[in-house]
Amino acid sequence: MNPSQDSIEVVDEIINFNRGLWGGRFNPIILTDGNTIEDNWWKFLRDVDPDVIKSFVPLGTELIENFEQFLSPLQIEDYKEDKQSGLGTYVDRRILPAGIDMNSLIFANLRGWYGIPTIAAFDLNEMDDDIGKNFVIRNFGTYERTNSTHIGRNFTIPISYEDVISRGKVPQEIHDGFKQNNIPFSNEVICKDSIQRPGEWVLIDKEKNQRHFVKKMNGKLLILPDTQNFSKEFDEVEKEVFLITDRDSLSDVLLGLARSEKIVYQDQICAFPNSERELERTWLNTFEIIVGDTLQDIVHFWNRPWLISRWKRKYIYQLLIPTDLAADSCMEDALCALINKYSWSERQHSRAVQFVSFSIKESELESIAGRFRKKISVFTNVKCYEEPQVADYCPEYPLFSFQENPLSSRDNSIEIYRGQSSTNIIELTEPNGLAQRDHDGHWMADFYIEFAHDRYANREDVRIRTGENSFLWQFPSRNHLTYSLFNRSSRIKLNGFPSARIKKGEKVLRLTLTESELVVKSLFFKNNRHVYVDSDPRAKVATAPYYSARVSDKGKYLQGVLELFGNLTFAYEVLRNPYWRTMFDNLSKNTNAEQAAQISVANKIQKLIDRSGPLTSGDKNAIESLATLAVNLAKDQTIKQKESPLKAFTAEAEKWRDKYIEGMKSTSNFSENDLIGLRFSLEDINNSLSQLTEKNIIQIGVRPQCLNCGMTDWYHVDDIGQHLICRGCRMPFPLQPELVWQYRLNNLVHAAHAQHGTTPLILVLGQLLDKSRDSFLYSPNLNLYAEPQDRSIEAYLNDLDLIAEVDIACIQDGKFIIGEVKQSMRLFSKKDFDDMAKIAKRVKPDIVLFSCIDKQQPTQNITDHIERIKKELCSLEIDVEWYELEALDYSYSV
């Protein structure tokens, strides 16, 4: 709402609306002009993580886009000029769902209660003092009816209580009194003794479901219309109506409330259930007295439960006192008694009372606090605020394991279902009492989808995570991801887990799971437009980043390699070991070959320049000569496979062992005992090599020589027989005895490792997986395409315009990450950073990362580029970082 346009009456309407909702005390009010939101308000709104936003102010496009990117609420109800109220019409505003035992509810939620609690209702119908009336309504709530359901004021009839008893039925005078006061009242009325008020009667209108209390007053009968349609859960709870007509009676009531130990207010009941986020620093709590009359004072009072510890939110832990009431000496004793009760009790034990205000000067606030300080038993201080107050909250993530103890989290209402396929039918259990209500409604169901996937499975002897080999589906704030799961209105919560809206009476829900790769790919070409109703303003601004996303050729190599390894975890565990990376380099003829090739090519280009002179852009002959040289150099530098015998593996292992021992000896805390267990073992090499040969990552064969032409070539063990066919002269020749086994890389692994940069991709993805807490989904390298002018199927299949590529595309613990990965730092260019910035502006990830396999720190040039695009993307809250691969030389191990 807009503080410069909306009135205090609108705030009161919002408060009264939420007081009638189950858990409505935690529906905050946010102040904005509709175009921008101040930083503190924006932080508060994001921490609250609303399911629905109701706007009382027209929303600008930029703010709507921010809601779409950072909040992902289920629904936004935008402001309409012709709408009388932004709150909608509710026929039934009973505060509790049916089927809940009120006594049990209070006992379970309010510590320190003994005996039967009393529900306080305030009869303010005879009170003309709006300041005093608003003080009661805002601080405690009341069961007074709204205009739409008001059934009349109190009235008296000129007959005695004894006369009613003697007649044994409802007197005609009572019916006439209802008619004269324009109160609808049917003829089918039951008159019975009041359970809560011995010696009084209750008139129950069965047809209209209304109740009226009959009370003695100066020899006449006082008819008190029931101030709320108490649902049947209130029948067994003691209720007390406090009649307030002026400030004197208000003072008396407050003094009585200060002495009572069992009073429960509507403001407390609408704070059930109390499951909102906990403060990070739970000890920083003081009882607050908010003094003021402005909209900001009232809004701060209403939002304050979010600023105190969870267990205190169910109690009266703040009071809003109008300045006129605070200055009234007749109210001083009553207010101080109330403050003493609620600021220092066995349930509150606040260390201080703080007087705060947004509207009066500190000197005036100090003067008010000084008068109260004489009668308050705890320390007091004053604070004038200019900006909204915010708090830091504990992070939200599941701390439970479904297999071991599904109810070990603080939410004991989790139900466990086991899925057997990609499509599952879940039987729903509605919240307590919702099925008994007599009107339509909805409720939100949160889902924690645990899955185990072969792509992330761990080796039996390598456990990089604690517990089961499983993850949870945790998403970035894109509601189309949940729509694909449930095919219904749903959203992503702040903690990244999906939540679906369920209609009252629904018994089952269809949950459709999809491949994790498709989930990640959809972030590049889907939008939320189809998820929202037409009235939701986000439906007009939602656009797809790209037309299509497909796995690139480089990504297909990655897929193939990971299929050979079996999963990403095993591939990462092998390739992060420097020993095996060195052996892969040796088998690819890559040992120092890249540096040598670079020096050789540079020398030949320099000779060409020395021979032909400096190259110019218009020199056609020089350009043709350079092109011919490039082709010839490419032929010379073609990477070919190499085979190695077992002794090459053992020799390399000994080098790494010796290198590791030297490193250990150079440390200050080295001990000879540290070398125990580091003896060389041929068995370790055989075991490790066997795992790779079993998966066909490294292949076994021999290199015989043809007796006819003398050519030698490598033959796989599956192709070996007593006689072989020479691949040169095509003549048969016998297999020589005692040939040594030669090992080589699988052709796919060789190409991926030596030519397509797959190894650094596996290392980055593997480390992201290793560092993930609850969730990890990824896709191989992607090509991103623009929308074709021709919308035909043929164009979609064959004629899309490739406009961008990404190496890393994954979701880690709900954060969307994209990145560019190279074999070496020197391969990064300015274009790589610019291209990633363009992609990030479209897809709006949480993190953009750059990485390579080099062990050095990033160069100054790379650091400058990262800082440059970080500034470009800061308004989108996209983090840009250099992602360092950890411990690539971490230990001696084979």
WONOR-V29710 format. One record per pair of residues at least 6 apart in sequence whose ideal C-beta (glycine too) atoms are under 7 Angstrom apart, sorted by the first residue. I is the first residue (numbers start at 1). J is the second residue. If there is no record, write none. Layout:
BEGIN
i->I j->J
i->I j->J
END
This chain:
BEGIN
i->1 j->10
i->1 j->29
i->1 j->31
i->1 j->56
i->1 j->57
i->2 j->32
i->2 j->33
i->2 j->34
i->2 j->57
i->3 j->31
i->3 j->295
i->3 j->296
i->5 j->57
i->6 j->56
i->8 j->295
i->8 j->298
i->10 j->56
i->11 j->29
i->11 j->295
i->11 j->298
i->11 j->299
i->13 j->85
i->13 j->87
i->14 j->29
i->14 j->87
i->15 j->138
i->15 j->302
i->16 j->146
i->17 j->87
i->18 j->24
i->18 j->25
i->18 j->27
i->18 j->270
i->19 j->141
i->19 j->266
i->19 j->267
i->19 j->270
i->20 j->93
i->20 j->95
i->21 j->270
i->22 j->95
i->22 j->96
i->22 j->97
i->23 j->270
i->23 j->272
i->23 j->273
i->24 j->270
i->25 j->267
i->25 j->270
i->25 j->271
i->25 j->305
i->26 j->276
i->26 j->305
i->28 j->44
i->28 j->48
i->28 j->303
i->28 j->306
i->29 j->299
i->29 j->302
i->29 j->303
i->30 j->41
i->30 j->44
i->30 j->45
i->31 j->41
i->31 j->299
i->32 j->41
i->32 j->57
i->33 j->57
i->34 j->57
i->34 j->58
i->34 j->59
i->34 j->60
i->34 j->63
i->35 j->60
i->35 j->62
i->35 j->63
i->36 j->63
i->37 j->45
i->37 j->63
i->40 j->387
i->40 j->388
i->40 j->390
i->41 j->388
i->43 j->390
i->44 j->388
i->44 j->390
i->46 j->70
i->46 j->71
i->47 j->277
i->47 j->393
i->48 j->306
i->49 j->493
i->49 j->494
i->50 j->73
i->51 j->73
i->51 j->74
i->51 j->444
i->51 j->491
i->52 j->73
i->52 j->74
i->52 j->75
i->52 j->77
i->53 j->67
i->53 j->73
i->53 j->76
i->54 j->77
i->54 j->86
i->54 j->87
i->55 j->76
i->55 j->77
i->55 j->78
i->55 j->79
i->55 j->86
i->56 j->79
i->56 j->86
i->57 j->79
i->58 j->79
i->59 j->78
i->59 j->537
i->61 j->541
i->64 j->537
i->64 j->538
i->64 j->541
i->65 j->541
i->67 j->73
i->67 j->76
i->67 j->538
i->68 j->528
i->68 j->538
i->68 j->541
i->68 j->542
i->69 j->477
i->69 j->844
i->70 j->477
i->71 j->477
i->72 j->477
i->72 j->478
i->72 j->479
i->72 j->491
i->72 j->492
i->73 j->491
i->74 j->489
i->74 j->491
i->74 j->501
i->75 j->536
i->76 j->536
i->76 j->537
i->76 j->538
i->77 j->86
i->78 j->537
i->79 j->86
i->91 j->439
i->92 j->439
i->94 j->229
i->94 j->231
i->95 j->266
i->95 j->269
i->95 j->270
i->96 j->231
i->96 j->233
i->97 j->431
i->97 j->432
i->97 j->433
i->97 j->434
i->97 j->437
i->98 j->231
i->98 j->233
i->98 j->433
i->98 j->436
i->98 j->437
i->99 j->432
i->99 j->433
i->99 j->436
i->100 j->233
i->100 j->432
i->100 j->433
i->101 j->233
i->102 j->233
i->102 j->234
i->102 j->237
i->103 j->116
i->103 j->117
i->103 j->236
i->103 j->237
i->105 j->272
i->106 j->113
i->106 j->117
i->106 j->264
i->107 j->113
i->109 j->272
i->109 j->274
i->109 j->314
i->110 j->314
i->111 j->347
i->112 j->346
i->112 j->347
i->113 j->262
i->115 j->262
i->116 j->238
i->117 j->237
i->117 j->262
i->117 j->264
i->118 j->238
i->118 j->239
i->118 j->240
i->118 j->262
i->118 j->263
i->118 j->264
i->119 j->234
i->119 j->237
i->119 j->239
i->119 j->264
i->120 j->140
i->120 j->240
i->120 j->242
i->120 j->263
i->120 j->264
i->120 j->265
i->121 j->142
i->121 j->143
i->121 j->227
i->121 j->228
i->121 j->239
i->121 j->241
i->122 j->136
i->122 j->140
i->122 j->142
i->122 j->242
i->122 j->244
i->123 j->224
i->123 j->227
i->123 j->241
i->123 j->242
i->123 j->243
i->123 j->244
i->124 j->133
i->124 j->136
i->124 j->142
i->124 j->144
i->124 j->244
i->125 j->153
i->125 j->154
i->126 j->154
i->126 j->245
i->127 j->133
i->127 j->244
i->127 j->245
i->127 j->246
i->129 j->246
i->129 j->247
i->131 j->322
i->131 j->324
i->131 j->325
i->132 j->247
i->132 j->250
i->132 j->325
i->135 j->321
i->135 j->322
i->135 j->325
i->136 j->142
i->136 j->244
i->138 j->298
i->138 j->301
i->138 j->320
i->139 j->267
i->139 j->319
i->139 j->320
i->140 j->265
i->140 j->266
i->140 j->267
i->141 j->265
i->141 j->266
i->141 j->267
i->141 j->270
i->142 j->227
i->142 j->266
i->143 j->227
i->143 j->228
i->143 j->266
i->144 j->227
i->145 j->151
i->145 j->227
i->145 j->228
i->151 j->183
i->151 j->210
i->151 j->225
i->152 j->181
i->152 j->182
i->152 j->183
i->152 j->225
i->153 j->181
i->154 j->222
i->154 j->223
i->154 j->224
i->154 j->225
i->155 j->177
i->155 j->181
i->155 j->223
i->156 j->217
i->156 j->220
i->156 j->221
i->156 j->222
i->157 j->173
i->157 j->174
i->157 j->177
i->157 j->220
i->157 j->221
i->157 j->223
i->158 j->220
i->159 j->171
i->159 j->173
i->159 j->221
i->160 j->219
i->161 j->216
i->161 j->221
i->164 j->171
i->164 j->221
i->169 j->191
i->170 j->189
i->170 j->191
i->170 j->203
i->174 j->223
i->175 j->185
i->177 j->223
i->178 j->185
i->183 j->225
i->184 j->208
i->185 j->205
i->186 j->205
i->186 j->207
i->186 j->208
i->188 j->206
i->188 j->207
i->189 j->203
i->189 j->204
i->189 j->205
i->190 j->204
i->190 j->206
i->191 j->201
i->191 j->203
i->192 j->201
i->192 j->202
i->193 j->201
i->194 j->200
i->194 j->201
i->194 j->202
i->194 j->213
i->196 j->238
i->196 j->239
i->197 j->213
i->200 j->213
i->200 j->214
i->200 j->215
i->201 j->214
i->202 j->211
i->202 j->213
i->203 j->211
i->203 j->212
i->203 j->214
i->204 j->211
i->209 j->229
i->210 j->226
i->211 j->226
i->212 j->223
i->212 j->224
i->212 j->225
i->212 j->226
i->213 j->224
i->213 j->226
i->214 j->221
i->214 j->223
i->215 j->222
i->215 j->224
i->224 j->241
i->227 j->241
i->242 j->253
i->243 j->249
i->244 j->250
i->244 j->253
i->247 j->328
i->247 j->330
i->247 j->331
i->251 j->330
i->251 j->331
i->251 j->334
i->254 j->334
i->254 j->335
i->254 j->337
i->254 j->338
i->255 j->334
i->255 j->337
i->257 j->263
i->257 j->338
i->258 j->337
i->258 j->338
i->258 j->341
i->268 j->314
i->268 j->315
i->271 j->305
i->271 j->313
i->271 j->314
i->274 j->310
i->274 j->313
i->274 j->314
i->275 j->411
i->276 j->310
i->277 j->393
i->277 j->394
i->277 j->396
i->278 j->309
i->278 j->310
i->278 j->393
i->278 j->394
i->279 j->309
i->279 j->391
i->279 j->393
i->280 j->392
i->280 j->393
i->280 j->394
i->282 j->309
i->285 j->308
i->285 j->309
i->285 j->312
i->285 j->350
i->286 j->350
i->286 j->351
i->286 j->352
i->286 j->353
i->286 j->354
i->287 j->317
i->287 j->318
i->287 j->342
i->287 j->343
i->287 j->348
i->287 j->350
i->287 j->353
i->288 j->304
i->288 j->318
i->288 j->354
i->288 j->356
i->289 j->319
i->289 j->321
i->289 j->339
i->289 j->353
i->289 j->355
i->290 j->297
i->290 j->300
i->290 j->301
i->290 j->318
i->290 j->320
i->290 j->356
i->290 j->357
i->291 j->321
i->291 j->323
i->291 j->326
i->291 j->355
i->291 j->357
i->291 j->360
i->291 j->365
i->291 j->368
i->292 j->323
i->292 j->357
i->292 j->358
i->292 j->359
i->292 j->360
i->293 j->322
i->293 j->323
i->293 j->359
i->294 j->358
i->294 j->359
i->296 j->358
i->296 j->359
i->297 j->320
i->297 j->357
i->297 j->358
i->297 j->359
i->298 j->320
i->300 j->358
i->300 j->388
i->300 j->389
i->301 j->318
i->301 j->320
i->304 j->318
i->305 j->313
i->306 j->391
i->307 j->389
i->307 j->391
i->308 j->317
i->315 j->347
i->315 j->348
i->316 j->342
i->317 j->342
i->317 j->348
i->319 j->338
i->319 j->339
i->321 j->335
i->323 j->360
i->325 j->331
i->326 j->368
i->327 j->368
i->332 j->371
i->336 j->372
i->336 j->375
i->336 j->376
i->339 j->353
i->339 j->376
i->340 j->376
i->340 j->377
i->342 j->348
i->343 j->350
i->343 j->353
i->343 j->378
i->344 j->350
i->344 j->377
i->344 j->378
i->350 j->378
i->351 j->379
i->352 j->378
i->352 j->379
i->352 j->380
i->352 j->381
i->353 j->376
i->353 j->378
i->353 j->380
i->354 j->381
i->354 j->383
i->355 j->365
i->355 j->368
i->355 j->369
i->355 j->380
i->355 j->382
i->356 j->383
i->356 j->385
i->357 j->365
i->357 j->384
i->358 j->385
i->362 j->382
i->362 j->384
i->365 j->382
i->365 j->384
i->366 j->382
i->369 j->380
i->369 j->382
i->373 j->380
i->396 j->494
i->396 j->495
i->397 j->495
i->397 j->773
i->397 j->774
i->398 j->409
i->398 j->448
i->398 j->472
i->398 j->774
i->399 j->409
i->400 j->406
i->400 j->408
i->400 j->409
i->401 j->467
i->401 j->468
i->402 j->416
i->402 j->450
i->403 j->468
i->406 j->414
i->406 j->416
i->407 j->414
i->415 j->429
i->417 j->426
i->422 j->512
i->422 j->513
i->423 j->510
i->423 j->512
i->424 j->511
i->425 j->508
i->425 j->510
i->426 j->508
i->426 j->509
i->426 j->511
i->427 j->507
i->427 j->508
i->428 j->502
i->428 j->506
i->428 j->507
i->428 j->508
i->428 j->509
i->430 j->443
i->431 j->443
i->434 j->441
i->434 j->443
i->434 j->504
i->440 j->504
i->441 j->504
i->442 j->501
i->442 j->502
i->442 j->503
i->442 j->504
i->443 j->502
i->444 j->499
i->444 j->501
i->445 j->499
i->445 j->500
i->445 j->502
i->446 j->493
i->446 j->497
i->446 j->499
i->447 j->497
i->447 j->498
i->447 j->499
i->447 j->500
i->448 j->472
i->448 j->497
i->449 j->472
i->449 j->473
i->450 j->470
i->450 j->472
i->451 j->470
i->451 j->471
i->451 j->473
i->452 j->469
i->452 j->470
i->453 j->516
i->454 j->567
i->455 j->562
i->455 j->567
i->455 j->568
i->456 j->471
i->456 j->567
i->456 j->568
i->456 j->569
i->456 j->769
i->456 j->776
i->457 j->469
i->457 j->567
i->457 j->569
i->458 j->464
i->458 j->465
i->458 j->469
i->458 j->569
i->459 j->569
i->459 j->570
i->459 j->573
i->462 j->573
i->464 j->569
i->464 j->770
i->471 j->774
i->471 j->775
i->471 j->776
i->472 j->774
i->472 j->775
i->473 j->775
i->474 j->496
i->474 j->497
i->474 j->774
i->474 j->775
i->474 j->813
i->474 j->814
i->475 j->481
i->475 j->492
i->475 j->496
i->475 j->498
i->475 j->811
i->475 j->814
i->476 j->811
i->476 j->814
i->476 j->815
i->476 j->816
i->476 j->846
i->477 j->492
i->478 j->492
i->478 j->523
i->478 j->528
i->479 j->490
i->479 j->491
i->479 j->492
i->479 j->528
i->479 j->531
i->480 j->522
i->480 j->526
i->480 j->527
i->480 j->528
i->480 j->531
i->481 j->492
i->481 j->519
i->481 j->522
i->482 j->490
i->482 j->491
i->482 j->492
i->482 j->498
i->482 j->500
i->483 j->490
i->483 j->531
i->484 j->514
i->485 j->498
i->485 j->511
i->485 j->512
i->486 j->500
i->486 j->509
i->486 j->511
i->487 j->510
i->488 j->500
i->488 j->501
i->489 j->501
i->490 j->498
i->490 j->499
i->490 j->500
i->490 j->501
i->491 j->499
i->492 j->498
i->493 j->499
i->496 j->813
i->496 j->814
i->500 j->509
i->502 j->509
i->516 j->777
i->517 j->779
i->519 j->777
i->520 j->777
i->520 j->778
i->520 j->779
i->520 j->809
i->520 j->810
i->520 j->811
i->521 j->549
i->521 j->779
i->521 j->782
i->523 j->816
i->523 j->843
i->524 j->545
i->524 j->546
i->524 j->549
i->524 j->782
i->524 j->784
i->524 j->843
i->525 j->544
i->525 j->545
i->525 j->546
i->525 j->547
i->525 j->548
i->525 j->549
i->526 j->544
i->527 j->542
i->527 j->543
i->527 j->544
i->528 j->538
i->528 j->542
i->529 j->539
i->529 j->542
i->532 j->538
i->532 j->539
i->545 j->842
i->545 j->843
i->546 j->784
i->546 j->785
i->546 j->786
i->546 j->842
i->547 j->785
i->547 j->786
i->547 j->787
i->547 j->800
i->548 j->785
i->548 j->800
i->549 j->782
i->549 j->784
i->550 j->782
i->550 j->783
i->551 j->559
i->551 j->780
i->551 j->781
i->551 j->782
i->552 j->781
i->552 j->782
i->552 j->783
i->552 j->805
i->554 j->756
i->554 j->781
i->555 j->780
i->555 j->781
i->555 j->782
i->557 j->751
i->557 j->752
i->557 j->756
i->557 j->758
i->558 j->758
i->558 j->761
i->558 j->780
i->558 j->781
i->559 j->780
i->560 j->748
i->561 j->571
i->561 j->748
i->561 j->749
i->561 j->752
i->561 j->758
i->562 j->568
i->562 j->571
i->564 j->695
i->564 j->696
i->564 j->697
i->564 j->746
i->564 j->748
i->564 j->749
i->565 j->571
i->565 j->695
i->565 j->697
i->566 j->695
i->568 j->765
i->568 j->766
i->568 j->769
i->569 j->769
i->571 j->762
i->571 j->766
i->572 j->762
i->572 j->763
i->572 j->766
i->572 j->769
i->572 j->770
i->574 j->580
i->575 j->581
i->575 j->759
i->575 j->762
i->575 j->763
i->576 j->763
i->576 j->766
i->576 j->888
i->577 j->893
i->578 j->656
i->578 j->888
i->578 j->889
i->579 j->652
i->579 j->653
i->579 j->656
i->579 j->893
i->579 j->894
i->581 j->759
i->582 j->652
i->583 j->649
i->583 j->652
i->584 j->745
i->584 j->753
i->585 j->591
i->586 j->642
i->586 j->644
i->587 j->641
i->587 j->642
i->587 j->644
i->587 j->744
i->587 j->745
i->588 j->639
i->588 j->641
i->588 j->745
i->588 j->750
i->588 j->753
i->588 j->754
i->589 j->639
i->589 j->640
i->589 j->642
i->590 j->754
i->597 j->637
i->601 j->633
i->604 j->629
i->604 j->633
i->605 j->629
i->608 j->625
i->608 j->626
i->608 j->629
i->609 j->615
i->612 j->622
i->612 j->625
i->615 j->622
i->615 j->626
i->639 j->754
i->639 j->755
i->641 j->744
i->641 j->745
i->641 j->750
i->643 j->703
i->643 j->714
i->643 j->742
i->643 j->743
i->643 j->744
i->644 j->742
i->644 j->743
i->645 j->740
i->645 j->741
i->645 j->742
i->646 j->741
i->649 j->685
i->649 j->689
i->650 j->682
i->650 j->685
i->653 j->680
i->653 j->685
i->653 j->894
i->654 j->680
i->656 j->892
i->657 j->678
i->657 j->680
i->657 j->892
i->660 j->891
i->660 j->892
i->661 j->675
i->661 j->678
i->664 j->670
i->664 j->674
i->678 j->892
i->684 j->894
i->685 j->894
i->688 j->894
i->689 j->698
i->692 j->698
i->693 j->700
i->696 j->746
i->697 j->746
i->697 j->749
i->698 j->743
i->698 j->745
i->699 j->716
i->699 j->744
i->699 j->746
i->700 j->717
i->700 j->741
i->700 j->743
i->701 j->714
i->701 j->715
i->701 j->716
i->701 j->717
i->701 j->742
i->701 j->744
i->702 j->715
i->702 j->720
i->702 j->739
i->702 j->741
i->702 j->742
i->703 j->712
i->703 j->713
i->703 j->714
i->703 j->742
i->704 j->712
i->704 j->715
i->704 j->724
i->704 j->735
i->704 j->736
i->704 j->739
i->705 j->712
i->706 j->726
i->706 j->728
i->706 j->729
i->706 j->733
i->707 j->733
i->708 j->726
i->708 j->729
i->708 j->731
i->708 j->733
i->709 j->726
i->709 j->728
i->709 j->729
i->711 j->726
i->711 j->728
i->713 j->727
i->714 j->742
i->714 j->744
i->715 j->724
i->720 j->735
i->722 j->734
i->722 j->735
i->723 j->732
i->723 j->733
i->723 j->734
i->723 j->735
i->724 j->732
i->724 j->733
i->724 j->735
i->725 j->732
i->726 j->733
i->745 j->753
i->752 j->758
i->753 j->759
i->757 j->822
i->757 j->823
i->759 j->853
i->760 j->821
i->760 j->822
i->760 j->823
i->760 j->851
i->760 j->852
i->760 j->853
i->761 j->807
i->761 j->821
i->763 j->853
i->763 j->885
i->764 j->808
i->764 j->819
i->764 j->821
i->764 j->851
i->764 j->883
i->764 j->885
i->765 j->778
i->765 j->808
i->765 j->810
i->767 j->885
i->767 j->886
i->768 j->776
i->768 j->810
i->768 j->812
i->769 j->776
i->772 j->812
i->772 j->813
i->773 j->813
i->774 j->813
i->775 j->811
i->775 j->813
i->775 j->814
i->776 j->810
i->776 j->812
i->777 j->810
i->777 j->811
i->778 j->809
i->778 j->810
i->779 j->809
i->781 j->805
i->781 j->806
i->781 j->807
i->782 j->805
i->782 j->806
i->782 j->809
i->783 j->802
i->783 j->805
i->784 j->803
i->784 j->804
i->784 j->805
i->785 j->800
i->785 j->801
i->785 j->802
i->785 j->803
i->786 j->801
i->786 j->803
i->788 j->795
i->788 j->796
i->788 j->799
i->788 j->800
i->788 j->801
i->790 j->799
i->804 j->835
i->804 j->839
i->806 j->818
i->806 j->839
i->807 j->819
i->807 j->820
i->807 j->821
i->808 j->817
i->808 j->818
i->808 j->819
i->808 j->821
i->808 j->849
i->809 j->818
i->810 j->817
i->815 j->846
i->815 j->847
i->816 j->845
i->816 j->846
i->817 j->845
i->817 j->846
i->817 j->847
i->817 j->849
i->818 j->839
i->818 j->840
i->818 j->843
i->818 j->845
i->818 j->848
i->819 j->848
i->819 j->849
i->819 j->850
i->819 j->851
i->819 j->883
i->820 j->832
i->820 j->836
i->820 j->850
i->821 j->851
i->821 j->852
i->822 j->828
i->822 j->852
i->823 j->852
i->823 j->853
i->824 j->852
i->824 j->854
i->825 j->852
i->825 j->854
i->825 j->858
i->825 j->859
i->825 j->862
i->828 j->850
i->828 j->862
i->830 j->865
i->833 j->865
i->833 j->869
i->836 j->848
i->837 j->869
i->837 j->872
i->837 j->873
i->840 j->848
i->840 j->873
i->840 j->878
i->844 j->876
i->844 j->878
i->845 j->878
i->846 j->878
i->846 j->879
i->847 j->879
i->847 j->881
i->848 j->878
i->848 j->880
i->849 j->881
i->849 j->883
i->850 j->866
i->850 j->882
i->850 j->883
i->851 j->882
i->851 j->883
i->851 j->885
i->853 j->885
i->855 j->888
i->858 j->882
i->862 j->882
i->866 j->880
i->866 j->882
i->869 j->880
i->870 j->880
i->873 j->880
END
